[in-house]
Amino acid sequence: MISLTPVQSLLACCLVLVIGRVLTTRIGVLARYSIPDPIVGGLLFAVLAYLLSTWGGVSVSLETSIKPTLLLLFFGSIGLTANLKLLAKGGPRLIAFLLALIPFLVLQNAVGLGMAWLLDMHPLMGLLGGTITLVGGHGTGAAYATRFADFNNIQDVMALAMTSATLGLVLGGVVGGPVAEWIMRRHKLAGSLDHVPGDGHEAPDLMEHAPASTAGSYIVSLTAALVCLVVGGYLAALVEDAPVSLPNFLWCLATGVLIRNGGERLGLKLDDRATEIIGTISLSLFLGMTMMTLDLSSVARLAGPLALMLAVQTLACAVYAAWVVFRMLKRDYEAAIMSAAFCGFALGATATAIANMQALTRRHGPAPEAFIVVPVTGAFLVDILNVIVLTSLISLPFVGGM
């Protein structure tokens, strides 16, 4: 048994992130589908640790008690970057996109619950194969997996969450383009290739002219993130015995939103870039440690049921994007591009959605509205809506009470 100290464990995780970064930049398929660095590096570590334990009889133990704090820092940072003023930039198209998204959140979870019932799995496993990991991604998946393991005593839940979120990234990148191409052929849509580089090919940098971040701005952002943890933890404890239980990270996120949008009136200005970097580092370290400690034998046991569940979810997403999202978004070229983006973050992440749009606009022409609506929706609105839907479903006796 090799037991690493907290500092050694942190060093090992950082090395894993560096290796993951090297691999994702040099291996085309990993970059194409936006597979996160911690997932690649952490999975490689888990494989090596498994082989060392199986063939060498030596197991590696990490000190990971800092994981919950890292996760809460990530969600606090999301709240601190949720600028509600950006909602006005999307206009009617943003509202239509949200109206298309809300029923899909319910549909995706209904599909997950139905598949869990058919496969004789716990209903909460169906939610993990639904919006928790597909719309929510690795961060939300890890948060709920930890909760289900602690309070519902569900085995192998973290393995399912991480595997589902990772495969969702790949599926979201694979499906989005073909869906949009089919829509454009069916409805005879075309963009304009008369454009200058950058107009509609990439998400606009809303902080393009902001001054460079300083050490002081990082300290202020870190202080605000830690306030989110303290206040969020206090609020969570305050309503612990309420009829509807809300996860701790939601309180941290909500506190961040309040500080970000209410603090400006009091003269508090946060550097969004500094806050985003703090959140990114926190999530990367959390995911790295999570993947490094994965039980690969559990992943192997779940491979068959999970593959079937994700296949059905992918089909449902593609049909919904083509027949519902496109029709609700004015049935034009921009709507086709956003339908591809919808597949990206409905199965994977905002990065996957933007990658889908970039690939299509390079070929067919710019879609400027899409590059406003999708990043704003994916940045924080989808997380808030997702938590509301999930909290409602988990409170049902036949889902969370079993």
PEGI-V778223 format. One record per backbone hydrogen bond with DSSP energy under -0.5 kcal/mol. CO is the residue of the C=O (numbers start at 1). NH is the residue of the N-H. If there is no record, write none. Layout:
co:CO nh:NH
co:CO nh:NH
This chain:
co:1 nh:3
co:2 nh:4
co:2 nh:61
co:5 nh:9
co:6 nh:10
co:7 nh:11
co:8 nh:12
co:9 nh:13
co:10 nh:14
co:11 nh:15
co:12 nh:16
co:13 nh:17
co:14 nh:18
co:15 nh:19
co:16 nh:20
co:17 nh:21
co:18 nh:22
co:19 nh:23
co:20 nh:24
co:21 nh:25
co:22 nh:26
co:23 nh:27
co:26 nh:28
co:27 nh:30
co:27 nh:31
co:28 nh:32
co:29 nh:33
co:30 nh:35
co:31 nh:34
co:36 nh:40
co:37 nh:41
co:38 nh:42
co:39 nh:43
co:40 nh:44
co:41 nh:45
co:42 nh:46
co:43 nh:47
co:44 nh:48
co:45 nh:49
co:46 nh:50
co:47 nh:51
co:48 nh:52
co:49 nh:53
co:50 nh:54
co:51 nh:55
co:51 nh:56
co:52 nh:56
co:52 nh:58
co:53 nh:57
co:59 nh:2
co:61 nh:4
co:62 nh:64
co:64 nh:67
co:66 nh:70
co:67 nh:71
co:68 nh:72
co:69 nh:73
co:70 nh:74
co:71 nh:75
co:72 nh:76
co:73 nh:77
co:74 nh:78
co:75 nh:79
co:76 nh:80
co:77 nh:81
co:78 nh:81
co:79 nh:82
co:81 nh:83
co:82 nh:84
co:83 nh:86
co:84 nh:87
co:85 nh:88
co:86 nh:89
co:86 nh:90
co:87 nh:90
co:87 nh:91
co:90 nh:93
co:90 nh:94
co:91 nh:94
co:91 nh:95
co:92 nh:96
co:93 nh:97
co:94 nh:98
co:95 nh:99
co:96 nh:100
co:97 nh:101
co:98 nh:102
co:99 nh:103
co:100 nh:104
co:101 nh:105
co:102 nh:106
co:103 nh:107
co:104 nh:108
co:105 nh:109
co:106 nh:110
co:107 nh:111
co:108 nh:112
co:109 nh:113
co:110 nh:114
co:111 nh:115
co:112 nh:116
co:113 nh:117
co:114 nh:118
co:115 nh:119
co:116 nh:121
co:117 nh:120
co:122 nh:125
co:122 nh:126
co:123 nh:126
co:123 nh:127
co:124 nh:128
co:125 nh:129
co:127 nh:130
co:127 nh:132
co:128 nh:133
co:130 nh:133
co:130 nh:134
co:131 nh:136
co:133 nh:137
co:136 nh:140
co:137 nh:141
co:138 nh:142
co:139 nh:143
co:140 nh:144
co:141 nh:145
co:142 nh:146
co:143 nh:147
co:144 nh:148
co:145 nh:149
co:146 nh:150
co:147 nh:151
co:147 nh:152
co:148 nh:152
co:148 nh:154
co:153 nh:155
co:154 nh:157
co:156 nh:160
co:157 nh:161
co:158 nh:162
co:159 nh:163
co:160 nh:164
co:161 nh:165
co:162 nh:166
co:163 nh:167
co:164 nh:168
co:165 nh:169
co:166 nh:170
co:167 nh:171
co:168 nh:172
co:169 nh:173
co:170 nh:174
co:171 nh:175
co:172 nh:176
co:173 nh:177
co:174 nh:178
co:175 nh:179
co:176 nh:180
co:177 nh:181
co:178 nh:182
co:179 nh:183
co:180 nh:184
co:181 nh:185
co:182 nh:186
co:183 nh:187
co:184 nh:188
co:184 nh:189
co:185 nh:188
co:191 nh:193
co:192 nh:366
co:193 nh:195
co:196 nh:199
co:198 nh:200
co:198 nh:202
co:200 nh:367
co:204 nh:206
co:205 nh:208
co:207 nh:210
co:214 nh:218
co:215 nh:219
co:216 nh:220
co:217 nh:221
co:218 nh:222
co:219 nh:223
co:220 nh:224
co:221 nh:225
co:222 nh:226
co:223 nh:227
co:224 nh:228
co:225 nh:229
co:226 nh:230
co:227 nh:231
co:228 nh:232
co:229 nh:233
co:230 nh:234
co:231 nh:235
co:232 nh:236
co:233 nh:237
co:234 nh:238
co:235 nh:239
co:237 nh:240
co:239 nh:242
co:243 nh:245
co:247 nh:250
co:247 nh:251
co:248 nh:251
co:248 nh:252
co:249 nh:253
co:250 nh:254
co:251 nh:255
co:252 nh:256
co:253 nh:257
co:254 nh:258
co:255 nh:259
co:256 nh:260
co:257 nh:261
co:258 nh:262
co:259 nh:263
co:262 nh:265
co:263 nh:266
co:263 nh:268
co:264 nh:267
co:267 nh:269
co:270 nh:272
co:271 nh:275
co:272 nh:276
co:273 nh:277
co:274 nh:278
co:275 nh:279
co:276 nh:280
co:277 nh:281
co:278 nh:282
co:279 nh:283
co:280 nh:284
co:281 nh:285
co:282 nh:286
co:283 nh:287
co:284 nh:288
co:285 nh:289
co:286 nh:290
co:287 nh:291
co:288 nh:292
co:289 nh:293
co:291 nh:294
co:294 nh:296
co:295 nh:298
co:295 nh:299
co:296 nh:300
co:297 nh:301
co:298 nh:302
co:299 nh:303
co:300 nh:303
co:302 nh:306
co:303 nh:307
co:304 nh:308
co:305 nh:309
co:306 nh:310
co:307 nh:311
co:308 nh:312
co:309 nh:313
co:310 nh:314
co:311 nh:315
co:312 nh:316
co:313 nh:317
co:314 nh:318
co:315 nh:319
co:316 nh:320
co:317 nh:321
co:318 nh:322
co:319 nh:323
co:320 nh:324
co:320 nh:325
co:321 nh:326
co:324 nh:328
co:325 nh:329
co:326 nh:329
co:326 nh:331
co:327 nh:330
co:329 nh:332
co:332 nh:336
co:333 nh:337
co:334 nh:338
co:335 nh:339
co:336 nh:340
co:337 nh:341
co:338 nh:342
co:339 nh:343
co:340 nh:344
co:341 nh:345
co:342 nh:346
co:343 nh:347
co:344 nh:348
co:344 nh:349
co:349 nh:353
co:350 nh:354
co:351 nh:355
co:352 nh:356
co:353 nh:357
co:354 nh:358
co:355 nh:359
co:356 nh:360
co:357 nh:361
co:358 nh:362
co:359 nh:363
co:360 nh:364
co:361 nh:365
co:367 nh:371
co:369 nh:372
co:369 nh:373
co:370 nh:374
co:371 nh:204
co:372 nh:376
co:373 nh:377
co:374 nh:378
co:375 nh:379
co:376 nh:380
co:376 nh:381
co:377 nh:382
co:380 nh:384
co:381 nh:385
co:382 nh:386
co:383 nh:387
co:384 nh:388
co:385 nh:389
co:386 nh:390
co:387 nh:391
co:388 nh:392
co:389 nh:393
co:390 nh:394
co:391 nh:395
co:393 nh:396
co:394 nh:400
co:396 nh:399
co:396 nh:400
co:396 nh:401
co:399 nh:402
